[in-house]
Amino acid sequence: MSQENPTQPVTVTTWEKPTPPADYECCESGCSPCVWDTYYEELNIWNAEQKAIRKAAEHAAATEHNE
């Protein structure tokens, strides 16, 4: 008996890259958290997500190529 391995579509949701704060958004008074702190935190999360998406796509391509 043969086993079929149907190809399932991969759905990827990507978020927009965070936008740096505008000049007027930072009051430069040392707020905690500063709008820049929040921006860099969101940018780090976005970068990690992009890396994971690329890695998953590379894995899927490699798996598809080996079949």
PyMOL Python script that loads the backbone (N, CA, C, O; Angstrom):
from pymol import cmd

cmd.read_pdbstr("""\
ATOM      1  N   MET A   1       0.844  -1.164   0.000  1.00  0.00           N
ATOM      2  CA  MET A   1       0.000   0.000   0.000  1.00  0.00           C
ATOM      3  C   MET A   1       0.896   1.236   0.000  1.00  0.00           C
ATOM      4  O   MET A   1       1.814   1.333   0.814  1.00  0.00           O
ATOM      5  N   SER A   2       0.639   2.176  -0.902  1.00  0.00           N
ATOM      6  CA  SER A   2       1.457   3.391  -0.968  1.00  0.00           C
ATOM      7  C   SER A   2       0.837   4.505  -0.136  1.00  0.00           C
ATOM      8  O   SER A   2      -0.381   4.604   0.008  1.00  0.00           O
ATOM      9  N   GLN A   3       1.697   5.316   0.392  1.00  0.00           N
ATOM     10  CA  GLN A   3       1.229   6.462   1.157  1.00  0.00           C
ATOM     11  C   GLN A   3       1.383   7.699   0.297  1.00  0.00           C
ATOM     12  O   GLN A   3       2.419   7.924  -0.328  1.00  0.00           O
ATOM     13  N   GLU A   4       0.330   8.493   0.281  1.00  0.00           N
ATOM     14  CA  GLU A   4       0.403   9.751  -0.454  1.00  0.00           C
ATOM     15  C   GLU A   4       0.790  10.853   0.522  1.00  0.00           C
ATOM     16  O   GLU A   4       0.375  10.856   1.682  1.00  0.00           O
ATOM     17  N   ASN A   5       1.583  11.775   0.033  1.00  0.00           N
ATOM     18  CA  ASN A   5       2.014  12.899   0.858  1.00  0.00           C
ATOM     19  C   ASN A   5       1.554  14.181   0.171  1.00  0.00           C
ATOM     20  O   ASN A   5       2.314  14.795  -0.577  1.00  0.00           O
ATOM     21  N   PRO A   6       0.293  14.588   0.430  1.00  0.00           N
ATOM     22  CA  PRO A   6      -0.221  15.771  -0.261  1.00  0.00           C
ATOM     23  C   PRO A   6       0.556  17.023   0.149  1.00  0.00           C
ATOM     24  O   PRO A   6       0.955  17.184   1.302  1.00  0.00           O
ATOM     25  N   THR A   7       0.750  17.881  -0.812  1.00  0.00           N
ATOM     26  CA  THR A   7       1.426  19.139  -0.534  1.00  0.00           C
ATOM     27  C   THR A   7       0.407  20.103   0.039  1.00  0.00           C
ATOM     28  O   THR A   7      -0.638  20.364  -0.557  1.00  0.00           O
ATOM     29  N   GLN A   8       0.732  20.618   1.195  1.00  0.00           N
ATOM     30  CA  GLN A   8      -0.154  21.579   1.832  1.00  0.00           C
ATOM     31  C   GLN A   8       0.429  22.975   1.644  1.00  0.00           C
ATOM     32  O   GLN A   8       1.631  23.180   1.808  1.00  0.00           O
ATOM     33  N   PRO A   9      -0.426  23.929   1.301  1.00  0.00           N
ATOM     34  CA  PRO A   9       0.081  25.292   1.148  1.00  0.00           C
ATOM     35  C   PRO A   9       0.543  25.851   2.491  1.00  0.00           C
ATOM     36  O   PRO A   9      -0.039  25.568   3.538  1.00  0.00           O
ATOM     37  N   VAL A  10       1.591  26.638   2.431  1.00  0.00           N
ATOM     38  CA  VAL A  10       2.118  27.265   3.634  1.00  0.00           C
ATOM     39  C   VAL A  10       1.591  28.684   3.685  1.00  0.00           C
ATOM     40  O   VAL A  10       1.787  29.464   2.754  1.00  0.00           O
ATOM     41  N   THR A  11       0.925  29.011   4.771  1.00  0.00           N
ATOM     42  CA  THR A  11       0.399  30.357   4.942  1.00  0.00           C
ATOM     43  C   THR A  11       1.316  31.111   5.895  1.00  0.00           C
ATOM     44  O   THR A  11       1.585  30.662   7.009  1.00  0.00           O
ATOM     45  N   VAL A  12       1.783  32.247   5.444  1.00  0.00           N
ATOM     46  CA  VAL A  12       2.685  33.056   6.261  1.00  0.00           C
ATOM     47  C   VAL A  12       2.082  34.438   6.422  1.00  0.00           C
ATOM     48  O   VAL A  12       1.737  35.097   5.441  1.00  0.00           O
ATOM     49  N   THR A  13       1.959  34.866   7.656  1.00  0.00           N
ATOM     50  CA  THR A  13       1.487  36.210   7.926  1.00  0.00           C
ATOM     51  C   THR A  13       2.690  37.053   8.296  1.00  0.00           C
ATOM     52  O   THR A  13       3.415  36.743   9.241  1.00  0.00           O
ATOM     53  N   THR A  14       2.893  38.109   7.549  1.00  0.00           N
ATOM     54  CA  THR A  14       4.009  38.989   7.857  1.00  0.00           C
ATOM     55  C   THR A  14       3.471  40.324   8.335  1.00  0.00           C
ATOM     56  O   THR A  14       2.464  40.826   7.837  1.00  0.00           O
ATOM     57  N   TRP A  15       4.146  40.868   9.281  1.00  0.00           N
ATOM     58  CA  TRP A  15       3.795  42.170   9.814  1.00  0.00           C
ATOM     59  C   TRP A  15       4.658  43.211   9.132  1.00  0.00           C
ATOM     60  O   TRP A  15       5.755  42.915   8.660  1.00  0.00           O
ATOM     61  N   GLU A  16       4.158  44.420   9.085  1.00  0.00           N
ATOM     62  CA  GLU A  16       4.947  45.494   8.502  1.00  0.00           C
ATOM     63  C   GLU A  16       6.137  45.795   9.402  1.00  0.00           C
ATOM     64  O   GLU A  16       6.059  45.682  10.625  1.00  0.00           O
ATOM     65  N   LYS A  17       7.227  46.176   8.773  1.00  0.00           N
ATOM     66  CA  LYS A  17       8.410  46.559   9.526  1.00  0.00           C
ATOM     67  C   LYS A  17       8.076  47.799  10.355  1.00  0.00           C
ATOM     68  O   LYS A  17       7.482  48.746   9.839  1.00  0.00           O
ATOM     69  N   PRO A  18       8.453  47.798  11.637  1.00  0.00           N
ATOM     70  CA  PRO A  18       8.163  48.969  12.473  1.00  0.00           C
ATOM     71  C   PRO A  18       8.770  50.244  11.884  1.00  0.00           C
ATOM     72  O   PRO A  18       9.846  50.226  11.285  1.00  0.00           O
ATOM     73  N   THR A  19       8.068  51.317  12.069  1.00  0.00           N
ATOM     74  CA  THR A  19       8.515  52.615  11.583  1.00  0.00           C
ATOM     75  C   THR A  19       9.169  53.376  12.734  1.00  0.00           C
ATOM     76  O   THR A  19       8.611  53.439  13.829  1.00  0.00           O
ATOM     77  N   PRO A  20      10.337  53.949  12.498  1.00  0.00           N
ATOM     78  CA  PRO A  20      10.978  54.718  13.567  1.00  0.00           C
ATOM     79  C   PRO A  20      10.102  55.894  13.993  1.00  0.00           C
ATOM     80  O   PRO A  20       9.344  56.429  13.184  1.00  0.00           O
ATOM     81  N   PRO A  21      10.202  56.291  15.234  1.00  0.00           N
ATOM     82  CA  PRO A  21       9.423  57.442  15.697  1.00  0.00           C
ATOM     83  C   PRO A  21       9.812  58.701  14.916  1.00  0.00           C
ATOM     84  O   PRO A  21      10.961  58.864  14.506  1.00  0.00           O
ATOM     85  N   ALA A  22       8.847  59.572  14.724  1.00  0.00           N
ATOM     86  CA  ALA A  22       9.120  60.858  14.086  1.00  0.00           C
ATOM     87  C   ALA A  22       9.873  61.749  15.075  1.00  0.00           C
ATOM     88  O   ALA A  22       9.860  61.507  16.282  1.00  0.00           O
ATOM     89  N   ASP A  23      10.517  62.763  14.551  1.00  0.00           N
ATOM     90  CA  ASP A  23      11.307  63.660  15.405  1.00  0.00           C
ATOM     91  C   ASP A  23      10.506  64.227  16.571  1.00  0.00           C
ATOM     92  O   ASP A  23      11.031  64.370  17.676  1.00  0.00           O
ATOM     93  N   TYR A  24       9.244  64.549  16.331  1.00  0.00           N
ATOM     94  CA  TYR A  24       8.420  65.170  17.366  1.00  0.00           C
ATOM     95  C   TYR A  24       7.931  64.177  18.426  1.00  0.00           C
ATOM     96  O   TYR A  24       7.405  64.596  19.457  1.00  0.00           O
ATOM     97  N   GLU A  25       8.091  62.881  18.195  1.00  0.00           N
ATOM     98  CA  GLU A  25       7.550  61.880  19.126  1.00  0.00           C
ATOM     99  C   GLU A  25       8.443  61.646  20.337  1.00  0.00           C
ATOM    100  O   GLU A  25       7.972  61.123  21.346  1.00  0.00           O
ATOM    101  N   CYS A  26       9.704  62.014  20.267  1.00  0.00           N
ATOM    102  CA  CYS A  26      10.607  61.833  21.403  1.00  0.00           C
ATOM    103  C   CYS A  26      10.829  63.188  22.065  1.00  0.00           C
ATOM    104  O   CYS A  26      11.256  64.147  21.422  1.00  0.00           O
ATOM    105  N   CYS A  27      10.534  63.250  23.355  1.00  0.00           N
ATOM    106  CA  CYS A  27      10.667  64.524  24.072  1.00  0.00           C
ATOM    107  C   CYS A  27      12.071  64.721  24.645  1.00  0.00           C
ATOM    108  O   CYS A  27      12.388  65.786  25.175  1.00  0.00           O
ATOM    109  N   GLU A  28      12.912  63.685  24.533  1.00  0.00           N
ATOM    110  CA  GLU A  28      14.294  63.715  25.013  1.00  0.00           C
ATOM    111  C   GLU A  28      14.413  64.070  26.501  1.00  0.00           C
ATOM    112  O   GLU A  28      15.366  64.721  26.929  1.00  0.00           O
ATOM    113  N   SER A  29      13.408  63.618  27.280  1.00  0.00           N
ATOM    114  CA  SER A  29      13.465  63.871  28.716  1.00  0.00           C
ATOM    115  C   SER A  29      13.790  62.612  29.507  1.00  0.00           C
ATOM    116  O   SER A  29      13.698  62.608  30.735  1.00  0.00           O
ATOM    117  N   GLY A  30      14.167  61.548  28.817  1.00  0.00           N
ATOM    118  CA  GLY A  30      14.550  60.316  29.496  1.00  0.00           C
ATOM    119  C   GLY A  30      13.384  59.464  29.949  1.00  0.00           C
ATOM    120  O   GLY A  30      13.501  58.719  30.922  1.00  0.00           O
ATOM    121  N   CYS A  31      12.265  59.562  29.260  1.00  0.00           N
ATOM    122  CA  CYS A  31      11.092  58.747  29.605  1.00  0.00           C
ATOM    123  C   CYS A  31      11.460  57.263  29.597  1.00  0.00           C
ATOM    124  O   CYS A  31      12.354  56.827  28.871  1.00  0.00           O
ATOM    125  N   SER A  32      10.754  56.511  30.416  1.00  0.00           N
ATOM    126  CA  SER A  32      10.970  55.076  30.432  1.00  0.00           C
ATOM    127  C   SER A  32       9.613  54.381  30.370  1.00  0.00           C
ATOM    128  O   SER A  32       8.843  54.480  31.326  1.00  0.00           O
ATOM    129  N   PRO A  33       9.300  53.698  29.308  1.00  0.00           N
ATOM    130  CA  PRO A  33      10.139  53.485  28.137  1.00  0.00           C
ATOM    131  C   PRO A  33      10.007  54.660  27.164  1.00  0.00           C
ATOM    132  O   PRO A  33       8.948  55.273  27.033  1.00  0.00           O
ATOM    133  N   CYS A  34      11.086  54.937  26.511  1.00  0.00           N
ATOM    134  CA  CYS A  34      11.118  55.962  25.470  1.00  0.00           C
ATOM    135  C   CYS A  34      10.502  55.370  24.203  1.00  0.00           C
ATOM    136  O   CYS A  34      10.498  54.152  24.024  1.00  0.00           O
ATOM    137  N   VAL A  35       9.984  56.223  23.332  1.00  0.00           N
ATOM    138  CA  VAL A  35       9.436  55.718  22.078  1.00  0.00           C
ATOM    139  C   VAL A  35      10.508  54.965  21.289  1.00  0.00           C
ATOM    140  O   VAL A  35      10.192  54.052  20.526  1.00  0.00           O
ATOM    141  N   TRP A  36      11.774  55.345  21.471  1.00  0.00           N
ATOM    142  CA  TRP A  36      12.869  54.641  20.791  1.00  0.00           C
ATOM    143  C   TRP A  36      13.069  53.251  21.383  1.00  0.00           C
ATOM    144  O   TRP A  36      13.374  52.309  20.652  1.00  0.00           O
ATOM    145  N   ASP A  37      12.900  53.109  22.713  1.00  0.00           N
ATOM    146  CA  ASP A  37      12.997  51.788  23.337  1.00  0.00           C
ATOM    147  C   ASP A  37      11.940  50.855  22.748  1.00  0.00           C
ATOM    148  O   ASP A  37      12.224  49.711  22.393  1.00  0.00           O
ATOM    149  N   THR A  38      10.721  51.372  22.654  1.00  0.00           N
ATOM    150  CA  THR A  38       9.625  50.576  22.105  1.00  0.00           C
ATOM    151  C   THR A  38       9.893  50.220  20.649  1.00  0.00           C
ATOM    152  O   THR A  38       9.658  49.086  20.232  1.00  0.00           O
ATOM    153  N   TYR A  39      10.378  51.174  19.884  1.00  0.00           N
ATOM    154  CA  TYR A  39      10.688  50.925  18.470  1.00  0.00           C
ATOM    155  C   TYR A  39      11.725  49.816  18.336  1.00  0.00           C
ATOM    156  O   TYR A  39      11.531  48.882  17.557  1.00  0.00           O
ATOM    157  N   TYR A  40      12.825  49.906  19.086  1.00  0.00           N
ATOM    158  CA  TYR A  40      13.873  48.891  18.956  1.00  0.00           C
ATOM    159  C   TYR A  40      13.406  47.518  19.430  1.00  0.00           C
ATOM    160  O   TYR A  40      13.826  46.498  18.884  1.00  0.00           O
ATOM    161  N   GLU A  41      12.548  47.484  20.433  1.00  0.00           N
ATOM    162  CA  GLU A  41      11.991  46.202  20.883  1.00  0.00           C
ATOM    163  C   GLU A  41      11.139  45.586  19.779  1.00  0.00           C
ATOM    164  O   GLU A  41      11.260  44.396  19.488  1.00  0.00           O
ATOM    165  N   GLU A  42      10.272  46.399  19.160  1.00  0.00           N
ATOM    166  CA  GLU A  42       9.430  45.913  18.075  1.00  0.00           C
ATOM    167  C   GLU A  42      10.276  45.508  16.866  1.00  0.00           C
ATOM    168  O   GLU A  42       9.964  44.525  16.194  1.00  0.00           O
ATOM    169  N   LEU A  43      11.344  46.258  16.586  1.00  0.00           N
ATOM    170  CA  LEU A  43      12.220  45.938  15.458  1.00  0.00           C
ATOM    171  C   LEU A  43      12.931  44.606  15.692  1.00  0.00           C
ATOM    172  O   LEU A  43      13.071  43.808  14.765  1.00  0.00           O
ATOM    173  N   ASN A  44      13.380  44.363  16.924  1.00  0.00           N
ATOM    174  CA  ASN A  44      14.022  43.084  17.237  1.00  0.00           C
ATOM    175  C   ASN A  44      13.057  41.916  17.051  1.00  0.00           C
ATOM    176  O   ASN A  44      13.441  40.865  16.538  1.00  0.00           O
ATOM    177  N   ILE A  45      11.808  42.100  17.469  1.00  0.00           N
ATOM    178  CA  ILE A  45      10.794  41.056  17.297  1.00  0.00           C
ATOM    179  C   ILE A  45      10.538  40.827  15.817  1.00  0.00           C
ATOM    180  O   ILE A  45      10.463  39.682  15.372  1.00  0.00           O
ATOM    181  N   TRP A  46      10.401  41.910  15.043  1.00  0.00           N
ATOM    182  CA  TRP A  46      10.163  41.811  13.607  1.00  0.00           C
ATOM    183  C   TRP A  46      11.320  41.089  12.927  1.00  0.00           C
ATOM    184  O   TRP A  46      11.096  40.216  12.088  1.00  0.00           O
ATOM    185  N   ASN A  47      12.554  41.443  13.277  1.00  0.00           N
ATOM    186  CA  ASN A  47      13.727  40.789  12.684  1.00  0.00           C
ATOM    187  C   ASN A  47      13.746  39.295  12.998  1.00  0.00           C
ATOM    188  O   ASN A  47      14.074  38.483  12.132  1.00  0.00           O
ATOM    189  N   ALA A  48      13.395  38.929  14.231  1.00  0.00           N
ATOM    190  CA  ALA A  48      13.360  37.513  14.612  1.00  0.00           C
ATOM    191  C   ALA A  48      12.289  36.772  13.810  1.00  0.00           C
ATOM    192  O   ALA A  48      12.505  35.641  13.374  1.00  0.00           O
ATOM    193  N   GLU A  49      11.130  37.416  13.619  1.00  0.00           N
ATOM    194  CA  GLU A  49      10.069  36.798  12.826  1.00  0.00           C
ATOM    195  C   GLU A  49      10.512  36.609  11.377  1.00  0.00           C
ATOM    196  O   GLU A  49      10.243  35.569  10.776  1.00  0.00           O
ATOM    197  N   GLN A  50      11.188  37.608  10.818  1.00  0.00           N
ATOM    198  CA  GLN A  50      11.662  37.506   9.435  1.00  0.00           C
ATOM    199  C   GLN A  50      12.675  36.367   9.300  1.00  0.00           C
ATOM    200  O   GLN A  50      12.656  35.629   8.315  1.00  0.00           O
ATOM    201  N   LYS A  51      13.549  36.230  10.279  1.00  0.00           N
ATOM    202  CA  LYS A  51      14.540  35.158  10.257  1.00  0.00           C
ATOM    203  C   LYS A  51      13.845  33.796  10.311  1.00  0.00           C
ATOM    204  O   LYS A  51      14.222  32.870   9.592  1.00  0.00           O
ATOM    205  N   ALA A  52      12.827  33.683  11.170  1.00  0.00           N
ATOM    206  CA  ALA A  52      12.091  32.418  11.290  1.00  0.00           C
ATOM    207  C   ALA A  52      11.354  32.091   9.995  1.00  0.00           C
ATOM    208  O   ALA A  52      11.293  30.929   9.596  1.00  0.00           O
ATOM    209  N   ILE A  53      10.794  33.105   9.335  1.00  0.00           N
ATOM    210  CA  ILE A  53      10.084  32.889   8.076  1.00  0.00           C
ATOM    211  C   ILE A  53      11.063  32.414   7.009  1.00  0.00           C
ATOM    212  O   ILE A  53      10.768  31.476   6.269  1.00  0.00           O
ATOM    213  N   ARG A  54      12.235  33.060   6.926  1.00  0.00           N
ATOM    214  CA  ARG A  54      13.242  32.643   5.942  1.00  0.00           C
ATOM    215  C   ARG A  54      13.700  31.214   6.206  1.00  0.00           C
ATOM    216  O   ARG A  54      13.842  30.421   5.276  1.00  0.00           O
ATOM    217  N   LYS A  55      13.930  30.889   7.473  1.00  0.00           N
ATOM    218  CA  LYS A  55      14.388  29.550   7.827  1.00  0.00           C
ATOM    219  C   LYS A  55      13.325  28.512   7.468  1.00  0.00           C
ATOM    220  O   LYS A  55      13.657  27.444   6.954  1.00  0.00           O
ATOM    221  N   ALA A  56      12.061  28.812   7.732  1.00  0.00           N
ATOM    222  CA  ALA A  56      10.975  27.884   7.397  1.00  0.00           C
ATOM    223  C   ALA A  56      10.864  27.708   5.894  1.00  0.00           C
ATOM    224  O   ALA A  56      10.630  26.600   5.411  1.00  0.00           O
ATOM    225  N   ALA A  57      11.030  28.799   5.150  1.00  0.00           N
ATOM    226  CA  ALA A  57      10.951  28.710   3.686  1.00  0.00           C
ATOM    227  C   ALA A  57      12.117  27.889   3.132  1.00  0.00           C
ATOM    228  O   ALA A  57      11.930  27.090   2.215  1.00  0.00           O
ATOM    229  N   GLU A  58      13.306  28.078   3.677  1.00  0.00           N
ATOM    230  CA  GLU A  58      14.465  27.298   3.243  1.00  0.00           C
ATOM    231  C   GLU A  58      14.269  25.820   3.563  1.00  0.00           C
ATOM    232  O   GLU A  58      14.605  24.952   2.758  1.00  0.00           O
ATOM    233  N   HIS A  59      13.725  25.544   4.741  1.00  0.00           N
ATOM    234  CA  HIS A  59      13.470  24.155   5.132  1.00  0.00           C
ATOM    235  C   HIS A  59      12.435  23.525   4.205  1.00  0.00           C
ATOM    236  O   HIS A  59      12.596  22.385   3.770  1.00  0.00           O
ATOM    237  N   ALA A  60      11.375  24.270   3.905  1.00  0.00           N
ATOM    238  CA  ALA A  60      10.332  23.748   3.019  1.00  0.00           C
ATOM    239  C   ALA A  60      10.902  23.491   1.632  1.00  0.00           C
ATOM    240  O   ALA A  60      10.582  22.479   1.008  1.00  0.00           O
ATOM    241  N   ALA A  61      11.734  24.388   1.149  1.00  0.00           N
ATOM    242  CA  ALA A  61      12.331  24.211  -0.179  1.00  0.00           C
ATOM    243  C   ALA A  61      13.252  23.006  -0.198  1.00  0.00           C
ATOM    244  O   ALA A  61      13.256  22.237  -1.159  1.00  0.00           O
ATOM    245  N   ALA A  62      14.034  22.837   0.861  1.00  0.00           N
ATOM    246  CA  ALA A  62      14.956  21.703   0.942  1.00  0.00           C
ATOM    247  C   ALA A  62      14.177  20.389   1.034  1.00  0.00           C
ATOM    248  O   ALA A  62      14.550  19.400   0.404  1.00  0.00           O
ATOM    249  N   THR A  63      13.121  20.380   1.800  1.00  0.00           N
ATOM    250  CA  THR A  63      12.294  19.190   1.958  1.00  0.00           C
ATOM    251  C   THR A  63      11.626  18.845   0.641  1.00  0.00           C
ATOM    252  O   THR A  63      11.568  17.676   0.258  1.00  0.00           O
ATOM    253  N   GLU A  64      11.120  19.859  -0.058  1.00  0.00           N
ATOM    254  CA  GLU A  64      10.461  19.647  -1.342  1.00  0.00           C
ATOM    255  C   GLU A  64      11.457  19.127  -2.370  1.00  0.00           C
ATOM    256  O   GLU A  64      11.124  18.271  -3.191  1.00  0.00           O
ATOM    257  N   HIS A  65      12.664  19.640  -2.323  1.00  0.00           N
ATOM    258  CA  HIS A  65      13.697  19.244  -3.281  1.00  0.00           C
ATOM    259  C   HIS A  65      14.129  17.799  -3.061  1.00  0.00           C
ATOM    260  O   HIS A  65      14.488  17.110  -4.016  1.00  0.00           O
ATOM    261  N   ASN A  66      14.099  17.332  -1.810  1.00  0.00           N
ATOM    262  CA  ASN A  66      14.550  15.976  -1.490  1.00  0.00           C
ATOM    263  C   ASN A  66      13.480  14.916  -1.743  1.00  0.00           C
ATOM    264  O   ASN A  66      13.769  13.720  -1.683  1.00  0.00           O
ATOM    265  N   GLU A  67      12.279  15.330  -2.017  1.00  0.00           N
ATOM    266  CA  GLU A  67      11.193  14.344  -2.213  1.00  0.00           C
ATOM    267  C   GLU A  67      11.230  13.771  -3.602  1.00  0.00           C
ATOM    268  O   GLU A  67      10.398  12.931  -3.946  1.00  0.00           O
TER     269      GLU A  67
END
""", "prot")
cmd.dss("prot")
cmd.show_as("cartoon", "prot")
cmd.util.cbc("prot")
cmd.orient("prot")
